[in-house]
Each structure stands twice: as C-alpha cells, then as structure tokens.
Amino acid sequence: MILKRKPKFVLELSSSAVKLISKDEKIIKRTNTKQYLNSSNTLDPIKYRLNVLPEIVKLLQQADNKALIIATALYRSITNKEEIVKMIENETGSKVNILSGKEEALAIRDAVKYELPDTKHILIIDSGSMSVELSTTHLNYYQSFAKNQSVTIKPDIKKLLQDDAELLIVVTGEKMAGLTEKQPIYDPIKQLGWHKVLQNIIKQIGSHPVLGTRATPGLGILLRKT
C-alpha cells in the first residue's frame, strides 16, 4: 500500500474486531464479524449493517473521520466483498483499503520491528481465523496462507531458520501477548502445545524462543514511511 500521507489513525477491520489505532492507544470493539458468514463464504449484509457497521461509524467519529480504513483476510476472501465495501464507503464517506496477503504480512513485520528494534532475527507468525501470514525481519521472506491451507515454509528459508541460533519467533494475538508478558517462552512445544500453527512451524524449523505481541497490520501501516 502506497500512502500519499502518513495517517494519524488507522481503522482496522478483521474477522473478530474493529480496531482504531493511533501511536498512543488502540481502541478495540469486538464484533466477531465472521459469525455472519454463510456456507458460501458470503457475509450477510443485513446482519453486517446492524451489528458491525455502527461500530465502524462510532470509531471513525472518535478519529474525527480522518482514519485510514484497512481490512484484512476476511474481507479479501468473502464472495460479496464489493457489496460490503460499498456499504461501508457509502455510510462513512471513506475509502476501504483491502490488504493483500503480502501487504498484511509486511505490515505486521513493520509493527514488530517497531516493538522490538534491538532484536535482529525474528520470524513472525500472524495466525488469524481466516489466514496465516509469515514474515521475517532479517530475510527477504513473507508468505500468506488462506484458511485451511497447509502452512509450509519455503525450503531455502527453512534451512536458514533452522540454523539460526539468534532466531526469535514472535506470534501475534492478545492471548499470546498475555501469556509471555515480554519474557520469551523457551519450551514452546510444552507450554504452547495448543497453538497448532506454531507447533507446525516448530516441526519445520525446530524449537526457538517464542514471544507474543499485540502488534497488528494497522500499527505497521500507521508507522510506515510514505
């Protein structure tokens, strides 16, 4: 995403929340938007208008309607994304920017680099209900996987990560950040056995210290240089 100017606020739309992000704070409205998906991967427009759109409007008002709106995996995967985007734009008068898998992975990377500026070798796992994004801070590497797609690291990158004694794995999410509390977990196979995506990655590259983060794509875009 190329920004004409640096925004003061980013409004991030995901499958589970609407988030208004600034450098100083993050206001989260839990919406569980994915519950309005039907079997054909269509987002119910009536339920969306009743339950999600009002939260978007409220948060935009808190930002004086000057927030950059971004949307992540749920919005790029639904079959009626044009209808939903048009609904939001007509109601708010603001453009909705749906991130590609690459843009989402790199935005998360930028946010983590900001949070951990002194840690040079990081593999980032952004595991959501609709997609998984992998990226690194030290290698030219990113991958995005749709829901139910096998998460497999490229062979050449896998070898570099396996042999990297300085590697830190950073996993996004409120739960992960709360568990690690800025202190890495050194036995993630045992202590984080419930995290299936992480365990899959560990099987591919071996066990490395794991740290949680609340970083989101919105933070990365907010901090990005134009």
Buried (B, 14 or more C-beta within 10 A) or exposed (E): BEEEEEBEBBBBBBBBBBBBBBEEEBBBBEBEBBEBBEEEEBBBBEBBBEBBBBBBBEBBEEBEEEBBBBBBBBBBBBEBBEEBBEBBEEBBEBEBBBBEBEBBBBBBBBBBBBBBEEBEBBBBBBBBEBBBBBBBBBBEBBBBBEBEEEBEBEEEBBEBBEEBEEBBBBBBBEEBBEBBEEEBBEEBEEEBEEBEBBBBBBEBBEBBBBBBBBBBBBBBBBBBEE
